[in-house]
Amino acid sequence: MSQFILHKENTRGHANHGWLNAHHSFSFANYYNPERMHFGVLRVLNDDLIDGGMGFGSHPHDNMEIITIPLAGAIAHKDSMGNSAVIKNGEIQVMSAGTGVSHSEFNANADEQLNLLQIWLFPNKKNVTPRYDQQTLDVEARHNNFQQILSPNADDAGVWIHQDAWFSLGKFDAGFETEYKIKKAGNGVYAFVINGEVTINGQVLSKRDGLGVWDTDSISFKANTADAEVLLMDVPMELN
């Protein structure tokens, strides 16, 4: 029997700092919920709104795979590896923090809000050499399709990380139905609804709801509205 956990949008942790309006699907910073520490190796799923020109000054990370997906606007990134880049909507950024890296991230635009998802996964290898990558995605390829945007394999579609995880993004027409097959035995899927309404394994999900499903080899999916957009995170359930 498959198991699931449902996280409705309004049950997320919330911190409004004025320039930063942040929602946390899992415990983060001042939000602590012992029931919501992680989903398998998925440790952080933050949905951040950042005012024009504002952001996070240089701060350190280690032994974490950090994925950033801009939903609207653009991020200006600088790090201790010498990378300086702008990541826009339609792109994905990944950092393997490994032995340690510092970075800053700011809204690249002074006059518009930035909305991003930042996701942290525990790695399957500790103390790796830090690395950075970003890719422009073919947004058209996710129409009525779960487009792979991240995997464990450098030669596969999307960016790669030090973990047996696969991320997929899809945008769907109302009524579209499909099945998603979990990529590896022992993995579960955490689905995050970016927009619209969908039904996954019989559970109706609205904008910014999250659903984690495990002990199964596939999930059923239906888009209920024309603007349905979903991120699937296929991750190991056991911490390495």
Long-range contacts (C-beta under 8 A, 24 or more apart in sequence): 1-215, 2-201, 2-213, 2-214, 2-215, 2-216, 3-213, 3-214, 3-215, 4-201, 4-203, 4-211, 4-212, 4-213, 4-214, 5-39, 5-211, 5-212, 6-203, 6-209, 6-210, 6-211, 7-36, 7-209, 7-210, 7-211, 7-212, 8-206, 8-209, 9-206, 9-207, 9-208, 9-209, 12-47, 12-208, 18-51, 19-50, 19-51, 19-54, 20-48, 20-49, 20-50, 20-51, 20-54, 21-48, 21-49, 22-46, 22-47, 22-48, 22-49, 23-47, 23-48, 23-208, 25-192, 25-210, 38-122, 38-239, 39-188, 39-190, 39-212, 39-235, 39-237, 40-187, 40-188, 40-190, 40-214, 40-235, 40-236, 40-237, 40-238, 40-239, 41-121, 41-122, 41-124, 41-163, 41-165, 41-235, 41-236, 41-237, 41-239, 41-240, 42-119, 42-120, 42-121, 42-190, 42-233, 42-235, 43-120, 43-121, 43-122, 44-118, 44-119, 44-120, 45-117, 45-118, 45-119, 45-190, 45-192, 45-210, 45-233, 46-117, 46-118, 46-119, 47-115, 47-116, 47-117, 47-208, 48-114, 48-115, 48-116, 48-117, 48-118, 49-113, 49-114, 49-115, 50-106, 50-107, 50-113, 50-114, 50-115, 50-116, 51-107, 51-113, 52-107, 52-109, 52-110, 52-111, 52-112, 52-113, 52-114, 53-106, 53-107, 53-109, 53-110, 54-106, 54-107, 55-104, 55-105, 55-106, 55-107, 56-104, 56-105, 56-106, 57-104, 58-102, 58-103, 58-104, 59-102, 59-103, 59-104, 60-100, 60-101, 60-102, 61-95, 61-97, 61-100, 61-101, 61-102, 61-103, 62-97, 62-98, 62-99, 62-100, 62-101, 63-97, 63-98, 63-122, 63-123, 63-126, 63-127, 64-97, 64-120, 64-121, 64-122, 64-123, 65-94, 65-95, 65-96, 65-97, 65-120, 65-121, 65-122, 65-123, 65-161, 65-162, 65-163, 65-165, 66-94, 66-95, 66-96, 66-97, 66-118, 66-119, 66-120, 67-92, 67-93, 67-94, 67-118, 67-119, 67-120, 67-121, 67-150, 67-159, 67-161, 67-167, 68-92, 68-93, 68-94, 68-105, 68-116, 68-117, 68-118, 68-119, 69-93, 69-116, 69-117, 69-119, 69-149, 69-169, 69-231, 70-114, 70-115, 70-116, 71-115, 71-116, 71-117, 71-194, 72-112, 72-113, 72-114, 72-115, 73-107, 73-108, 73-109, 73-112, 73-113, 73-114, 73-115, 73-116, 74-107, 74-108, 74-109, 74-114, 75-105, 75-106, 75-107, 75-108, 75-114, 75-116, 76-105, 76-106, 76-107, 76-108, 77-103, 77-104, 77-105, 78-103, 78-104, 79-103, 79-104, 79-132, 80-130, 81-130, 81-131, 81-132, 83-132, 85-134, 87-134, 90-136, 90-137, 90-139, 91-134, 91-135, 91-136, 91-137, 92-134, 92-135, 92-137, 92-149, 92-150, 92-158, 92-159, 93-132, 93-133, 93-134, 93-159, 94-132, 94-133, 94-134, 94-150, 94-159, 94-160, 94-161, 95-130, 95-131, 95-132, 96-123, 96-128, 96-129, 96-130, 96-131, 96-161, 96-162, 97-130, 98-123, 98-126, 98-127, 98-128, 98-129, 98-130, 98-131, 98-162, 99-127, 99-128, 99-129, 99-130, 100-130, 101-130, 117-192, 117-231, 119-233, 121-161, 121-163, 121-165, 121-235, 122-163, 122-239, 122-240, 123-161, 123-162, 123-163, 123-240, 124-162, 124-163, 124-164, 124-236, 124-240, 125-162, 128-162, 133-159, 133-160, 134-159, 135-159, 137-169, 139-171, 142-169, 142-170, 142-171, 143-171, 143-172, 143-173, 144-170, 144-171, 144-172, 144-173, 144-176, 144-178, 145-170, 146-170, 146-178, 146-180, 146-230, 146-232, 163-235, 163-236, 164-235, 164-236, 165-233, 165-234, 165-235, 165-236, 166-234, 167-231, 167-232, 167-233, 167-234, 168-231, 168-232, 168-234, 169-229, 169-230, 169-231, 169-232, 170-229, 170-230, 170-232, 171-227, 171-228, 171-229, 172-196, 172-198, 172-223, 172-228, 172-229, 172-230, 173-223, 173-226, 174-223, 174-224, 174-225, 174-226, 174-228, 175-222, 175-223, 175-224, 176-222, 176-223, 176-228, 177-220, 177-221, 177-222, 177-223, 178-221, 179-218, 179-219, 179-220, 179-221, 180-218, 180-219, 180-221, 180-232, 181-217, 181-218, 182-216, 182-217, 182-218, 182-219, 182-234, 183-234, 184-234, 184-236, 185-217, 186-236, 186-237, 186-238, 187-214, 187-234, 187-235, 187-236, 187-237, 188-212, 188-213, 188-214, 188-215, 188-216, 188-234, 188-235, 188-237, 189-213, 189-214, 189-219, 189-232, 189-233, 189-234, 189-235, 190-232, 190-233, 190-235, 191-219, 191-230, 191-231, 191-232, 191-233, 192-230, 192-231, 192-233, 193-228, 193-229, 193-230, 194-229, 194-230, 194-231, 195-227, 195-228, 195-229, 196-223, 196-224, 196-225, 196-226, 196-227, 196-228, 196-229, 197-223, 197-224, 197-225, 197-228, 198-222, 198-223, 198-224, 198-225, 198-228, 198-230, 199-224
